[in-house]
Amino acid sequence: MFICSVTLTKEKIALLLAICLMIILLSGVCISFFTSERYDTHSERRGFLEQYGWKTADKPCFKETVTLPKTVEELSADYETLQNRQGFSIVPYLGKTLKKYTYTVTNYPNSPASVYANVLLYRGNIVACEIVCPDFKNGFIEPVIRENVPAGQDVILKEHNHKRGTTL
């Protein structure tokens, strides 16, 4: 018969807890790294838009870097609501710099003016997206992913004077 005894001190308990925490954190990082879809190429981003019925030009008409505001108070509540309805939240990315790709939408029904699809990425992952028409009279912003949004629940552009190359 083999008997083993261990004397636990505060230092050993702290070390054991630190090792357990590291294992949990590293496994979570590895899982999210290998399971999250990345959209590094134009064809992957276009494929994302096409799966929701949007046809776009082959290449983006704009590619820019945008920096999100640092606080929730600086963020448009309408914009966060729009993203939430699609299953996204912009809040975890406050203060971060994102890549924004804008594609011309070629199949928007009864389009009063040019319509675009914006896809915002953080480290290759889509964190926000929307369909926009920046026309002064008939402008709108609506979700790319329509299945989670009841009809008539589009967010109309009111005071969203988005300037290219600045914060949202």
ZIJO-V463232 format. One record per residue. N is the residue number from 1. PSI is psi in whole degrees, -180 to 180 (* if undefined). NEAR is the number of other ideal C-beta (glycine too) atoms within 10 Angstrom. D_LAST is the distance of its C-alpha to the last C-alpha in Angstrom with 2 decimals. Layout:
BEGIN
((N;PSI;NEAR;D_LAST) (N;PSI;NEAR;D_LAST))
END
This chain:
BEGIN
((1;138;2;69.33) (2;126;3;66.41) (3;133;4;64.85) (4;132;4;61.82) (5;143;4;60.69) (6;133;6;57.49) (7;118;5;57.00) (8;124;8;53.46) (9;169;9;52.30) (10;-38;7;49.04) (11;-42;8;48.03) (12;-40;11;48.83) (13;-44;10;46.92) (14;-41;10;43.85) (15;-43;11;44.14) (16;-44;11;44.56) (17;-40;10;41.49) (18;-41;10;39.42) (19;-44;10;40.67) (20;-44;10;39.86) (21;-42;10;36.32) (22;-43;10;35.79) (23;-45;10;37.19) (24;-47;10;34.91) (25;-44;10;31.74) (26;-38;10;32.78) (27;-37;10;33.68) (28;-41;10;30.29) (29;-45;10;28.51) (30;-43;10;30.93) (31;-48;10;30.58) (32;-33;10;26.77) (33;-42;10;27.02) (34;-17;7;29.64) (35;-20;7;28.47) (36;137;11;24.73) (37;139;9;24.17) (38;149;12;22.63) (39;67;18;21.11) (40;-20;12;21.78) (41;162;10;23.19) (42;-42;16;22.38) (43;-34;11;25.21) (44;-41;14;23.97) (45;-41;20;20.51) (46;-38;22;22.38) (47;-40;11;24.80) (48;-48;18;22.15) (49;-41;20;21.09) (50;-31;13;24.81) (51;-17;10;25.84) (52;14;15;24.01) (53;5;11;25.67) (54;128;21;23.19) (55;138;14;24.79) (56;167;23;22.86) (57;158;14;23.87) (58;-42;9;25.14) (59;153;11;22.59) (60;146;20;18.87) (61;-20;12;18.41) (62;143;13;15.35) (63;123;11;14.70) (64;167;13;12.10) (65;130;9;10.77) (66;145;17;7.20) (67;124;15;7.21) (68;154;22;5.81) (69;159;14;7.03) (70;-20;12;10.77) (71;156;9;11.83) (72;-34;11;11.76) (73;-29;7;12.32) (74;-12;12;8.99) (75;140;18;7.39) (76;127;17;8.32) (77;-37;10;11.75) (78;-40;15;12.02) (79;-44;17;9.27) (80;-39;16;11.09) (81;-44;11;14.31) (82;-45;23;13.73) (83;-40;21;13.21) (84;-39;14;16.21) (85;-21;19;18.32) (86;-1;19;18.06) (87;10;10;19.00) (88;162;21;15.74) (89;130;12;14.00) (90;-15;23;10.70) (91;-43;12;12.35) (92;-13;10;14.55) (93;10;16;11.87) (94;134;14;10.32) (95;-6;11;10.73) (96;159;14;11.36) (97;127;11;10.78) (98;160;19;10.50) (99;133;17;12.09) (100;125;19;10.78) (101;129;23;13.79) (102;123;18;14.09) (103;143;24;17.59) (104;126;17;19.56) (105;128;20;20.93) (106;-4;11;24.65) (107;27;11;25.94) (108;128;18;23.91) (109;136;5;26.73) (110;47;4;27.47) (111;123;13;24.37) (112;-21;12;24.19) (113;-170;12;22.14) (114;139;13;20.34) (115;140;22;18.44) (116;156;19;16.14) (117;123;25;15.30) (118;134;20;12.13) (119;120;24;13.06) (120;131;22;11.04) (121;145;18;13.64) (122;116;16;14.52) (123;42;12;18.05) (124;-3;13;18.92) (125;137;13;18.11) (126;126;20;15.90) (127;-12;19;13.55) (128;154;23;11.63) (129;155;24;12.52) (130;160;21;12.81) (131;130;21;14.96) (132;147;19;13.70) (133;109;18;15.85) (134;12;16;14.31) (135;134;14;17.78) (136;-45;7;18.00) (137;-44;6;20.87) (138;22;12;20.43) (139;150;15;16.71) (140;165;16;15.57) (141;132;21;13.40) (142;167;19;15.65) (143;150;22;16.31) (144;-45;23;17.70) (145;102;19;20.11) (146;-19;17;22.15) (147;-23;10;24.92) (148;2;11;23.26) (149;121;16;22.18) (150;147;8;25.00) (151;141;6;25.61) (152;6;5;24.20) (153;22;13;21.32) (154;149;16;18.57) (155;122;19;15.56) (156;140;11;15.80) (157;121;19;13.13) (158;-80;10;14.00) (159;30;6;11.85) (160;76;15;8.62) (161;77;8;8.95) (162;122;15;6.29) (163;134;7;7.93) (164;136;9;8.98) (165;4;10;8.98) (166;-174;10;6.58) (167;157;14;3.78) (168;*;19;0.00))
END
